[in-house]
Amino acid sequence: MGPIVIAFSYGATFISAVALIGFSGIASIFGLSILWLAFLNIFVGILIAFIFYGFRTRKMGLSLKAVTLPEILGNRFNSTRLQSVSGLIIAIFMIAYASAVFLAIASLFQVTFGISYELCVIIFTVVVGLYLVVGGLYAVMWTHAIQGILMLTGMLILTIGIYAMLGGVGPAHEAAAALSHDQLLDMGWENVPSGFTTLTSFPETFSPAFMMILTLIFGVGIGVLAQPQLIVRYLSAKSEKALRRAIPYGGIFILLMTFTAFSIGPLCNVLMINNGLSYPGTPDKVIPLIVSELFPEWFVFLFLFAVLSAAMSTASALFHTAGASIGRDVCEKGLMKGCSEKKSLKITRIATLVIVFATLIIALNPPAVVAILTSFFFGLMACTFLAPYTLMLYWKKTSRMGAWAGMLGGFLFTMSWYVLVYFKTAPQIIGSSLINEYVWNMLDPIFIGIPLSFLLTYIFSKLVLQDKEEKKIVIKAFENI
């Protein structure tokens, strides 16, 4: 794939309906402080991701003949079991992120057309399932490039339109900053987050609103480095030159998409007050409400098409990655070693359909808003894979046992934190958090899980050294680096 296709495919997969609907909506509550996520999206999601991970991942993937994250881990550490477990974790928990995409697009269609949320989810499920099973990754990547252009066009028009309605950039931000807590409550906010100041300033340090911002910013901003659906884009690049040339294109795309999406969220409150609209009850419906009520019909359909493109691009990439994790990583390389490519493809397609169906079930009764589901998945993948993945690329002495310890340690800690401590999930699972202090029970597990995973990977690599076969593979893995 060439640089433009790689850049737009990566961007369209990364910045989906989740950002356009979910994070724009969450910005309507937490304000312009969400723009720090836009900075991390560019600095970490593009510059660090491509420069420090992309080139080495591609070279090592070619040397080890790997096309997925679990496969490069399995081949690097000579462990099909490691590959299978990695693939299983990805396939199961990717359902949470896919559900966030479904929730975003269904919220848009529900508000715009007034049809039931459940029907929207079912229709989108059928469309994505058919779209994915018919084509492969390369068809998906070319489609994503086109979808990326549609997304960019729609968001630019929306942003320009909102600023124009409010008299320009300066007056728009001044109006947002001037909104009082009482005005926001009168408009329909359920409550003002504790520690919230204004829509254009950061919350009070270590307040509940501040802790929530940290989760949203760092969960996605750092978690992007270990996203399986994005890593496969490095492995599919036709050359290092194409990957290098994709950096500026991807950076510009991510800058325009995230900056516009996160900037307009807070301004929607001003538009709703100015036009007598009530807050729609959930942040996921804020942008759909503004578009359907205040924009001309032609743009409503253009925006629908743009967001649908965004949702399709991400959902198809997620399902392709999850399906391949089961078909190739779990079955072909693990449970059914040596099975034919045709049989592996059949298993992948069946697994993909099962995962699509599971996503449908969860999306019909979503446990949280779009932004929270997204942060959960990004954070979990980072705590599970970032340490072994990073050290695999840079430290030749990383051993199989180190990779196992880092991966499982990060995964088990993160899941335990969500079950026992985290304020959003623990009460729903065990009744109440084991820690009542909000600074701790609102702390995203990524702040402990990632350092813990790195520490475990290093310690166990020192304690249990590589065997002779691993040492041979290391030489091969680094032959082009």
Secondary structure, DSSP 8 states (H G I E B T S, - for coil): --HHHHHHHHHHHHSSHIIIIIIHHHHHHHGGGGHHHHHHHHIIIIIIIIIIIIHHHHHHHHHHT--SHHHHHHHHTT-HHHHHHHHHHHHHHHHHHHHHHHHHHHHHHHHHH---HHHHHHHHHHHHHHHHHHS-HHHHHHHHHHHHHHHHHHHHHHHHHHHHHTTSHHHHHHHHHH--HHHHHHHT-S---TT---TTS---TTSHHHHHHHHHHHHHHHHGGG-HHHHHHHHT-S-HHHHHHHHHHHHHHHHHHHHHHHHHHHHHHHHHHHTT----SSGGGHHHHHHHHHS-HHHHHHHHHHHHHHHHHHHHHHHHHHHHIIIIIIIIIIITTT--HHHHHHHHHHHHHHHHHHHHHHHHS-SS-HHHHHHHHHHHHIIIIIHHHHHHHH-TT--HHHHHHHHHHHHHHHHHHHHHT-TTTHHHHHSS-S---HHHHTS-THHHHHHHHHHHHHHHHHHS---HHHHHHHHHHTTT-
